Amino acid sequence: MTAPWTQGSAPASPSNPVPRSVWLARWLWLAATAVGFVRSVIQLSDRRALTEQVRQLEPELAQHEVDAAVNGGIMLSLLVSIAVAVLYVFLATRMAQGRNWARVIILVLCGLLVFSTAMTLLTTAVGMPEDYVRMFPSLTPDPLSVVFGAVIAALDVAVFVLLLRPESGRFFAAARRSR
């Protein structure tokens, strides 16, 4: 079961077409990237909550300093989110071109992201100790963040499984031999 590669610089050849599992893994990885970026933008759009967090961490700051810290934090966070999204798109493209190193990096990232989300869901379900919530109020997950995290984790699990399928392995082995 294979899907034709439609990019002009396609590395796939008639003898080594991109399998459907790799094609689907690429698009699911990109979907997870988009969901993560949207989550970041939504979290950064809550200026009131960000201002409150800065006030809790640095109560002695004047209002103009709080505003500057929030603005700087939003800008830096947006730049980091864009850089991560660009990196993830780059990895997805290289993986779909048959680069096994990109596949390995994506598999590791999927595993880490799923583990992190599982720990967040577990601590949310069990309940966090009061001392932890008092010490790190900004690290307490809000319900929307938990939902976004669960969606991203589900997509990452699908990517992980698809990239470990036998036809995916054959594709990457054939791409490695053709270089």
VEXLODO-829523 format. One record per residue: residue number from 1; y, x, z of N, C-alpha, C in turn. Coordinates in Angstrom, 2 decimals, padded with zeros to 5 digits. Layout:
VOMI   nr      n_Y      n_X      n_Z     ca_Y     ca_X     ca_Z      c_Y      c_X      c_Z
VOMI  NUM        Y        X        Z        Y        X        Z        Y        X        Z
...
//
This chain:
VOMI   nr      n_Y      n_X      n_Z     ca_Y     ca_X     ca_Z      c_Y      c_X      c_Z
VOMI    1  -001.17   000.84   000.00   000.00   000.00   000.00   001.24   000.89   000.00
VOMI    2   001.94   000.95  -001.06   003.12   001.79  -001.14   004.29   001.01  -001.68
VOMI    3   005.47   001.50  -001.33   006.69   000.89  -001.84   007.42   001.96  -002.65
VOMI    4   007.99   001.60  -003.77   008.70   002.61  -004.56   009.96   003.06  -003.84
VOMI    5   010.26   004.32  -003.99   011.48   004.87  -003.42   012.59   004.66  -004.43
VOMI    6   013.72   004.12  -003.99   014.76   003.74  -004.94   015.94   004.70  -004.98
VOMI    7   015.97   005.71  -004.11   017.06   006.66  -004.13   016.97   007.54  -005.37
VOMI    8   018.10   007.99  -005.86   018.13   008.84  -007.03   017.52   010.20  -006.77
VOMI    9   017.66   010.74  -005.56   017.12   012.06  -005.24   015.77   011.94  -004.55
VOMI   10   014.97   011.03  -005.00   013.70   010.75  -004.34   012.73   011.91  -004.45
VOMI   11   012.17   012.35  -003.33   011.20   013.42  -003.36   009.81   012.91  -003.72
VOMI   12   009.63   011.61  -003.58   008.32   011.05  -003.88   008.05   011.14  -005.36
VOMI   13   006.81   011.34  -005.67   006.41   011.42  -007.07   005.30   010.41  -007.29
VOMI   14   004.93   010.17  -008.55   003.84   009.24  -008.78   002.56   009.66  -008.06
VOMI   15   002.39   010.96  -007.85   001.18   011.41  -007.16   001.32   011.30  -005.64
VOMI   16   002.55   011.17  -005.13   002.77   011.05  -003.69   003.89   010.05  -003.40
VOMI   17   003.63   008.76  -003.64   004.66   007.74  -003.36   004.85   007.56  -001.86
VOMI   18   006.04   007.13  -001.48   006.33   006.87  -000.07   005.52   005.65   000.37
VOMI   19   004.67   005.82   001.39   003.88   004.67   001.83   004.75   003.62   002.53
VOMI   20   004.28   002.43   002.51   005.01   001.31   003.10   005.31   001.57   004.58
VOMI   21   004.38   002.20   005.29   004.58   002.46   006.72   005.78   003.38   006.94
VOMI   22   005.97   004.40   006.11   007.10   005.32   006.25   008.39   004.60   005.84
VOMI   23   008.31   003.84   004.76   009.47   003.08   004.30   009.94   002.11   005.39
VOMI   24   009.01   001.39   005.99   009.34   000.42   007.04   009.82   001.14   008.30
VOMI   25   009.20   002.25   008.65   009.63   003.01   009.83   011.07   003.47   009.68
VOMI   26   011.41   003.90   008.47   012.80   004.34   008.22   013.78   003.20   008.48
VOMI   27   013.48   002.03   007.94   014.41   000.91   008.10   014.44   000.37   009.53
VOMI   28   013.33   000.41   010.22   013.33  -000.01   011.62   014.10   000.99   012.48
VOMI   29   013.98   002.27   012.17   014.74   003.31   012.88   016.24   003.09   012.65
VOMI   30   016.62   002.79   011.42   018.03   002.52   011.11   018.51   001.25   011.81
VOMI   31   017.64   000.25   011.89   018.00  -000.99   012.60   018.22  -000.70   014.08
VOMI   32   017.36   000.11   014.68   017.52   000.48   016.09   018.83   001.25   016.28
VOMI   33   019.16   002.10   015.32   020.40   002.85   015.37   021.60   001.89   015.34
VOMI   34   021.55   000.92   014.46   022.63  -000.06   014.35   022.77  -000.87   015.63
VOMI   35   021.65  -001.30   016.19   021.70  -002.08   017.44   022.28  -001.22   018.56
VOMI   36   021.90   000.04   018.62   022.44   000.94   019.64   023.94   001.15   019.48
VOMI   37   024.39   001.27   018.24   025.81   001.43   017.99   026.58   000.18   018.39
VOMI   38   026.04  -000.98   018.05   026.69  -002.25   018.43   026.75  -002.37   019.95
VOMI   39   025.68  -001.98   020.63   025.67  -002.01   022.10   026.79  -001.13   022.65
VOMI   40   026.95   000.06   022.09   028.01   000.97   022.55   029.39   000.36   022.34
VOMI   41   029.61  -000.23   021.18   030.91  -000.84   020.89   031.19  -002.00   021.84
VOMI   42   030.19  -002.81   022.10   030.37  -003.94   023.02   030.70  -003.44   024.42
VOMI   43   029.97  -002.42   024.87   030.24  -001.88   026.21   031.64  -001.27   026.29
VOMI   44   032.06  -000.61   025.23   033.38   000.01   025.23   034.52  -000.99   025.07
VOMI   45   034.21  -002.18   024.61   035.25  -003.19   024.42   035.64  -003.89   025.73
VOMI   46   034.86  -003.67   026.79   035.17  -004.27   028.08   036.10  -003.34   028.86
VOMI   47   037.34  -003.34   028.47   038.33  -002.43   029.06   038.52  -002.67   030.56
VOMI   48   038.44  -003.91   030.96   038.62  -004.23   032.37   037.55  -003.54   033.23
VOMI   49   036.30  -003.61   032.78   035.21  -002.98   033.52   035.36  -001.46   033.53
VOMI   50   035.79  -000.90   032.40   036.00   000.54   032.33   037.11   000.99   033.28
VOMI   51   038.18   000.20   033.32   039.29   000.51   034.22   038.83   000.43   035.67
VOMI   52   038.02  -000.56   035.98   037.49  -000.72   037.33   036.61   000.48   037.72
VOMI   53   035.81   000.95   036.79   034.95   002.11   037.07   035.79   003.36   037.36
VOMI   54   036.84   003.57   036.57   037.71   004.72   036.80   038.38   004.59   038.16
VOMI   55   038.83   003.38   038.49   039.48   003.14   039.79   038.53   003.44   040.95
VOMI   56   037.25   003.06   040.80   036.27   003.33   041.87   036.01   004.82   042.02
VOMI   57   035.97   005.54   040.91   035.69   006.98   040.96   036.89   007.79   041.43
VOMI   58   038.08   007.37   041.01   039.32   008.11   041.33   040.40   007.13   041.81
VOMI   59   040.31   006.65   043.04   041.27   005.64   043.51   042.70   006.15   043.65
VOMI   60   042.90   007.45   043.70   044.26   007.98   043.89   045.06   008.09   042.59
VOMI   61   044.45   007.81   041.45   045.16   007.92   040.17   046.20   006.81   040.00
VOMI   62   047.30   007.18   039.36   048.33   006.19   039.01   047.83   005.38   037.81
VOMI   63   048.47   004.23   037.58   048.01   003.35   036.50   048.04   004.03   035.14
VOMI   64   049.09   004.80   034.86   049.15   005.47   033.55   048.04   006.52   033.42
VOMI   65   047.63   007.12   034.52   046.51   008.08   034.49   045.18   007.37   034.27
VOMI   66   045.04   006.20   034.88   043.83   005.40   034.68   043.74   004.97   033.21
VOMI   67   044.87   004.50   032.68   044.90   004.09   031.27   044.56   005.25   030.34
VOMI   68   045.10   006.42   030.64   044.81   007.60   029.81   043.34   007.98   029.90
VOMI   69   042.77   007.91   031.10   041.36   008.24   031.27   040.47   007.25   030.53
VOMI   70   040.82   005.97   030.61   040.04   004.94   029.90   040.15   005.15   028.39
VOMI   71   041.36   005.37   027.90   041.54   005.59   026.45   040.77   006.82   025.98
VOMI   72   040.86   007.90   026.73   040.13   009.11   026.37   038.63   008.90   026.40
VOMI   73   038.17   008.18   027.42   036.73   007.90   027.53   036.24   007.04   026.37
VOMI   74   037.02   006.04   026.00   036.63   005.18   024.88   036.57   005.99   023.59
VOMI   75   037.58   006.81   023.35   037.62   007.62   022.12   036.44   008.60   022.07
VOMI   76   036.20   009.29   023.17   035.10   010.25   023.22   033.76   009.54   023.03
VOMI   77   033.59   008.41   023.68   032.34   007.66   023.56   032.11   007.15   022.14
VOMI   78   033.17   006.69   021.51   033.04   006.25   020.11   032.68   007.40   019.19
VOMI   79   033.31   008.55   019.39   032.98   009.72   018.57   031.54   010.16   018.77
VOMI   80   031.07   010.15   020.01   029.68   010.52   020.29   028.73   009.49   019.66
VOMI   81   029.05   008.21   019.77   028.21   007.16   019.18   028.13   007.31   017.66
VOMI   82   029.24   007.61   017.04   029.25   007.81   015.58   028.44   009.04   015.22
VOMI   83   028.60   010.12   015.98   027.84   011.35   015.70   026.33   011.12   015.86
VOMI   84   025.94   010.39   016.88   024.51   010.09   017.08   023.99   009.22   015.94
VOMI   85   024.78   008.22   015.53   024.36   007.36   014.42   024.20   008.17   013.13
VOMI   86   025.13   009.07   012.87   025.03   009.91   011.67   023.79   010.80   011.75
VOMI   87   023.54   011.38   012.92   022.34   012.21   013.10   021.07   011.40   012.87
VOMI   88   021.02   010.18   013.40   019.84   009.34   013.24   019.63   008.94   011.78
VOMI   89   020.70   008.68   011.06   020.59   008.37   009.63   020.08   009.60   008.87
VOMI   90   020.60   010.77   009.22   020.13   012.02   008.61   018.63   012.21   008.85
VOMI   91   018.19   012.01   010.09   016.77   012.16   010.42   015.92   011.15   009.65
VOMI   92   016.39   009.91   009.56   015.64   008.88   008.83   015.51   009.24   007.36
VOMI   93   016.58   009.77   006.78   016.54   010.15   005.36   015.58   011.30   005.14
VOMI   94   015.67   012.32   005.98   014.77   013.47   005.83   013.32   013.06   006.07
VOMI   95   013.09   012.20   007.04   011.73   011.73   007.31   011.18   010.99   006.10
VOMI   96   011.98   010.15   005.49   011.52   009.38   004.33   011.31   010.28   003.11
VOMI   97   011.92   011.46   003.12   011.71   012.42   002.04   010.47   013.28   002.27
VOMI   98   009.77   013.03   003.36   008.54   013.75   003.62   008.69   014.96   004.51
VOMI   99   009.81   015.11   005.17   010.02   016.25   006.07   009.34   015.94   007.41
VOMI  100   008.28   016.68   007.69   007.51   016.42   008.90   008.31   016.74   010.17
VOMI  101   009.21   017.74   010.11   010.00   018.08   011.29   010.86   016.88   011.71
VOMI  102   011.38   016.13   010.73   012.19   014.94   011.05   011.31   013.86   011.67
VOMI  103   010.10   013.74   011.15   009.14   012.78   011.72   008.85   013.11   013.17
VOMI  104   008.63   014.39   013.47   008.32   014.81   014.83   009.51   014.53   015.75
VOMI  105   010.70   014.85   015.31   011.90   014.59   016.12   012.04   013.09   016.40
VOMI  106   011.83   012.28   015.38   011.93   010.82   015.56   010.85   010.33   016.52
VOMI  107   009.64   010.86   016.41   008.57   010.46   017.33   008.93   010.82   018.78
VOMI  108   009.47   012.02   018.97   009.86   012.45   020.32   011.00   011.56   020.84
VOMI  109   012.00   011.32   020.01   013.12   010.46   020.44   012.63   009.05   020.76
VOMI  110   011.75   008.52   019.94   011.21   007.17   020.21   010.50   007.15   021.56
VOMI  111   009.68   008.15   021.80   008.96   008.22   023.08   009.91   008.30   024.26
VOMI  112   010.94   009.15   024.16   011.90   009.29   025.26   012.70   008.01   025.47
VOMI  113   013.13   007.38   024.38   013.92   006.16   024.49   013.09   005.01   025.07
VOMI  114   011.84   004.90   024.66   010.97   003.85   025.20   010.69   004.10   026.68
VOMI  115   010.43   005.35   027.05   010.19   005.69   028.45   011.42   005.36   029.30
VOMI  116   012.60   005.74   028.82   013.84   005.47   029.53   014.06   003.97   029.71
VOMI  117   013.82   003.21   028.65   014.00   001.76   028.74   012.98   001.15   029.69
VOMI  118   011.74   001.64   029.65   010.71   001.14   030.57   011.11   001.39   032.02
VOMI  119   011.66   002.56   032.30   012.10   002.87   033.67   013.27   001.98   034.08
VOMI  120   014.19   001.73   033.16   015.32   000.84   033.45   014.83  -000.57   033.74
VOMI  121   013.90  -001.06   032.90   013.36  -002.41   033.12   012.59  -002.49   034.43
VOMI  122   011.86  -001.43   034.75   011.10  -001.41   036.00   012.02  -001.41   037.21
VOMI  123   013.04  -000.57   037.20   013.96  -000.54   038.34   014.78  -001.82   038.43
VOMI  124   015.06  -002.43   037.30   015.78  -003.71   037.32   014.90  -004.81   037.89
VOMI  125   013.62  -004.82   037.49   012.70  -005.86   037.96   012.40  -005.70   039.45
VOMI  126   012.20  -004.46   039.89   011.86  -004.21   041.28   013.08  -004.33   042.17
VOMI  127   014.22  -004.00   041.60   015.46  -004.02   042.38   015.81  -002.61   042.81
VOMI  128   017.07  -002.30   042.70   017.52  -000.96   043.07   017.94  -000.95   044.53
VOMI  129   017.70   000.17   045.19   018.14   000.28   046.59   019.65   000.14   046.69
VOMI  130   020.11  -000.45   047.79   021.54  -000.68   047.99   022.34   000.61   047.97
VOMI  131   021.78   001.67   048.51   022.48   002.96   048.52   022.72   003.45   047.10
VOMI  132   021.75   003.27   046.25   021.87   003.69   044.85   022.96   002.90   044.15
VOMI  133   022.98   001.60   044.35   023.98   000.74   043.72   025.38   001.09   044.22
VOMI  134   025.50   001.38   045.52   026.80   001.76   046.07   027.27   003.12   045.54
VOMI  135   026.35   004.07   045.44   026.72   005.42   045.00   027.01   005.48   043.50
VOMI  136   026.25   004.73   042.71   026.37   004.79   041.25   026.53   003.40   040.65
VOMI  137   027.64   002.72   040.93   027.79   001.35   040.43   027.83   001.28   038.90
VOMI  138   028.30   002.32   038.25   028.39   002.28   036.79   027.03   002.44   036.12
VOMI  139   026.03   002.93   036.86   024.70   003.11   036.29   023.81   001.89   036.45
VOMI  140   024.30   000.90   037.17   023.54  -000.33   037.33   023.59  -001.10   036.01
VOMI  141   022.42  -001.37   035.41   022.43  -002.01   034.10   022.85  -003.48   034.17
VOMI  142   023.69  -003.86   033.21   024.06  -005.27   033.12   023.02  -005.97   032.23
VOMI  143   022.91  -007.29   032.33   021.87  -008.01   031.58   021.94  -007.79   030.06
VOMI  144   023.14  -007.74   029.51   023.27  -007.55   028.06   022.75  -006.18   027.65
VOMI  145   023.03  -005.17   028.45   022.54  -003.82   028.17   021.02  -003.77   028.24
VOMI  146   020.45  -004.48   029.18   018.99  -004.52   029.31   018.37  -005.18   028.08
VOMI  147   018.97  -006.26   027.61   018.46  -006.94   026.41   018.55  -006.03   025.19
VOMI  148   019.71  -005.40   025.01   019.86  -004.47   023.88   018.83  -003.34   024.00
VOMI  149   018.65  -002.80   025.18   017.68  -001.73   025.39   016.26  -002.17   025.06
VOMI  150   015.92  -003.39   025.44   014.57  -003.89   025.14   014.36  -004.06   023.63
VOMI  151   015.39  -004.53   022.93   015.29  -004.68   021.47   015.12  -003.32   020.81
VOMI  152   015.92  -002.36   021.24   015.83  -001.01   020.68   014.46  -000.41   020.98
VOMI  153   013.96  -000.60   022.19   012.65  -000.07   022.56   011.54  -000.69   021.72
VOMI  154   011.63  -002.00   021.47   010.62  -002.65   020.62   010.64  -002.08   019.21
VOMI  155   011.83  -001.87   018.67   011.94  -001.25   017.34   011.38   000.17   017.35
VOMI  156   011.68   000.92   018.41   011.18   002.29   018.51   009.66   002.35   018.62
VOMI  157   009.07   001.41   019.34   007.60   001.36   019.43   007.01   001.12   018.04
VOMI  158   007.61   000.22   017.29   007.13  -000.06   015.93   007.26   001.18   015.05
VOMI  159   008.38   001.89   015.15   008.57   003.13   014.37   007.51   004.14   014.76
VOMI  160   007.28   004.31   016.04   006.29   005.26   016.54   004.90   004.97   015.96
VOMI  161   004.51   003.72   016.04   003.18   003.32   015.53   003.10   003.52   014.02
VOMI  162   004.13   003.13   013.30   004.12   003.26   011.84   004.04   004.73   011.40
VOMI  163   004.72   005.61   012.10   004.71   007.02   011.71   003.40   007.72   012.07
VOMI  164   002.60   007.10   012.92   001.31   007.69   013.27   000.14   007.08   012.50
VOMI  165   000.44   006.17   011.60  -000.62   005.56   010.79  -001.21   006.61   009.84
VOMI  166  -002.48   006.44   009.46  -003.12   007.44   008.60  -002.40   007.66   007.26
VOMI  167  -001.91   006.60   006.64  -001.24   006.78   005.35   000.07   007.56   005.51
VOMI  168   000.70   007.44   006.67   001.90   008.23   006.94   001.53   009.71   007.05
VOMI  169   000.48   009.97   007.78   000.02   011.35   007.92  -000.34   011.98   006.59
VOMI  170  -001.01   011.22   005.73  -001.37   011.74   004.40  -000.12   012.02   003.56
VOMI  171   000.88   011.15   003.67   002.13   011.35   002.93   002.81   012.64   003.35
VOMI  172   002.92   012.87   004.66   003.59   014.08   005.13   002.79   015.34   004.81
VOMI  173   001.46   015.24   004.87   000.63   016.39   004.52   000.78   016.71   003.03
VOMI  174   000.79   015.69   002.18   000.96   015.91   000.75   002.36   016.46   000.43
VOMI  175   003.37   015.97   001.13   004.74   016.47   000.91   004.84   017.93   001.33
VOMI  176   004.15   018.30   002.39   004.17   019.68   002.86   003.48   020.60   001.83
VOMI  177   002.35   020.14   001.26   001.62   020.93   000.27   002.42   021.11  -001.02
VOMI  178   003.24   020.12  -001.37   003.97   020.20  -002.64   005.18   021.12  -002.56
VOMI  179   005.53   021.58  -001.40   006.70   022.48  -001.26   006.30   023.90  -001.47
//
